[in-house]
Amino acid sequence: MKITMAHGSGGRSTSQLIDEIFRASSSNPVLDMMEDSAVVDGDTKIAVTTDSFVVTPLTFKGGDIGRLAVCGTVNDLLMRGAVPKYITTAYIIEEGADTGTLKLIAESLERTAKEAGVTVIAGDTKVIEGSGGVYINTTGVGFVKDGADIKSANCCEGDALIVSGTLGDHHAAILSERMNIENNIKSDCAPLCEMVQNMMSAGVRIHAMRDITRGGLGTVLCEFAKNAGCGFEIDEDKIPITPEVRGFCKILGLNVMHMGNEGKLLAVVSESDAQKALEIIRKSRYGENAAIVGRAVKGGDVTLITPLGGRRKVTELYGEGLPRIC
Ligand code: MG
């Protein structure tokens, strides 16, 4: 089999690639959990994650690859209940890259690291043949608060599903840049520290969390359903979406359930804590448009309930999607 762009989409082809090549080669209890970051033992529990960023273009409305490289990694640490602390950066730079752009990216990365409360503690630079591309790998380390145990296997029937804001923004912003479509859609690229830390310090019973990146909410819920002993229902009319992104999706025939963000999370919380969690997220930075969009239900299916009461099965993203959005 040859690699196709679909293997980078974050959907079914990506999970096949991971299962057949990488998980088949490296398997251990930590990796096999397939969560956003690994929580391992030390003197205190630490969370570790690594991610590579290959987005094109390098700068876009609402962000750039430097900001993205911090947000993606910091958000993955947060999704396991960790407080992000340290980050490493490795730049792979193709010959021909512009040093002015590199400076802008490096400064944006540092600014975002400060915003997220993480320190860049190690870095590397490699230059390779090519045509001016820049890629960044970041590894993040965070400390897990005593007692925090946030993972998809914890989801249970009755839990509420909260998304922290409008969906599809990052995906639509990158696609607009790539297709030269003029509009006001901005990437939502942001570190979600404040909302997660506010929920945790208020004692919200968060069962699972995931940032809604490549593959979109649909793919996240399908992955959760595989790990948890329950299914999920989403009320289509509760999904927050800006009029611009809604219009954009309509014109291009895109499904917002499969569109990636870089500053939105899904929190699965105990039903009795749902209102409290929603209010906390709405009062936190980047969370003003949060909404309760559905619930965990019996079974193992993910279902979208349309405004007219129709039921549509949600699957993980299949096919190419837009691989290089992150
Ligand atoms: Mg993630």
Residues whose N, C-alpha, C, O or C-beta is under 5 A from the ligand:
A	BS01	MG	D36 D76 D211
